[in-house]
Amino acid sequence: MFGLLVEIRDNQRRQLEGQAEALDLQRQQFALVQRQFERTDRLQDRAESLHAKSAQLVNGSRKVLAILLPAIAVLLAYLTWLMFRRL
């Protein structure tokens, strides 16, 4: 009977050790997931910032293009007029 109680105690001790190891592993995994989430959050913030900057660049280039295209068309018309005027 005493041997059976010792065996039960030893099994319970091993089970508690296994649970402690599993809990430690879960803590490590949680810390890893938390670091990955923080990294993902930083990357998302950076992507949003880059997107805003690119939108500003696109808007600026549209404004410049709206000014340049008519100017180029006028210059081409003037050049064509100069070429045909001499004929």
Phi, psi and omega per residue, in radians:
M1 nan -0.744 3.132
F2 -1.107 -0.693 3.111
G3 -1.087 -0.656 3.115
L4 -1.139 -0.728 3.109
L5 -1.133 -0.687 3.103
V6 -1.120 -0.729 3.131
E7 -1.132 -0.716 3.099
I8 -1.090 -0.778 3.124
R9 -1.066 -0.776 3.130
D10 -1.099 -0.706 3.112
N11 -1.136 -0.706 3.095
Q12 -1.126 -0.692 3.108
R13 -1.101 -0.781 3.101
R14 -1.101 -0.682 3.123
Q15 -1.132 -0.742 3.102
L16 -1.118 -0.678 3.091
E17 -1.120 -0.727 3.103
G18 -1.118 -0.710 3.105
Q19 -1.141 -0.665 3.116
A20 -1.134 -0.706 3.097
E21 -1.134 -0.732 3.126
A22 -1.123 -0.694 3.117
L23 -1.152 -0.699 3.090
D24 -1.108 -0.729 3.101
L25 -1.108 -0.715 3.109
Q26 -1.118 -0.685 3.097
R27 -1.094 -0.737 3.121
Q28 -1.112 -0.757 3.133
Q29 -1.129 -0.690 3.112
F30 -1.122 -0.724 3.114
A31 -1.097 -0.704 3.113
L32 -1.118 -0.792 3.132
V33 -1.107 -0.685 3.128
Q34 -1.121 -0.749 3.096
R35 -1.115 -0.707 3.112
Q36 -1.124 -0.679 3.109
F37 -1.126 -0.741 3.121
E38 -1.110 -0.705 3.108
R39 -1.130 -0.758 3.125
T40 -1.092 -0.692 3.120
D41 -1.117 -0.743 3.107
R42 -1.128 -0.732 3.118
L43 -1.113 -0.674 3.117
Q44 -1.123 -0.747 3.102
D45 -1.076 -0.734 3.136
R46 -1.141 -0.719 3.128
A47 -1.112 -0.696 3.113
E48 -1.127 -0.690 3.118
S49 -1.118 -0.791 3.118
L50 -1.101 -0.668 3.126
H51 -1.116 -0.729 3.125
A52 -1.128 -0.712 3.116
K53 -1.140 -0.719 3.138
S54 -1.171 -0.612 3.087
A55 -1.116 -0.683 3.086
Q56 -1.108 -0.735 3.118
L57 -1.102 -0.744 3.138
V58 -1.109 -0.758 3.127
N59 -1.109 -0.711 3.099
G60 -1.122 -0.739 3.139
S61 -1.169 -0.576 3.084
R62 -1.130 -0.715 3.134
K63 -1.138 -0.755 3.132
V64 -1.123 -0.738 3.136
L65 -1.116 -0.647 3.124
A66 -1.130 -0.470 3.107
I67 -1.522 -0.728 -3.055
L68 -1.234 -0.728 -3.087
L69 -1.052 -0.836 3.085
P70 -1.101 -0.647 3.125
A71 -1.111 -0.741 3.118
I72 -1.128 -0.724 3.123
A73 -1.084 -0.730 3.121
V74 -1.122 -0.766 3.125
L75 -1.109 -0.702 3.093
L76 -1.126 -0.716 3.105
A77 -1.108 -0.726 3.123
Y78 -1.123 -0.758 3.114
L79 -1.098 -0.728 3.109
T80 -1.112 -0.746 3.108
W81 -1.069 -0.708 3.108
L82 -1.129 -0.710 -3.128
M83 -1.147 -0.794 -3.082
F84 -1.373 -0.366 3.137
R85 -1.182 -0.556 -3.114
R86 -1.396 -0.231 -3.124
L87 -1.363 nan nan
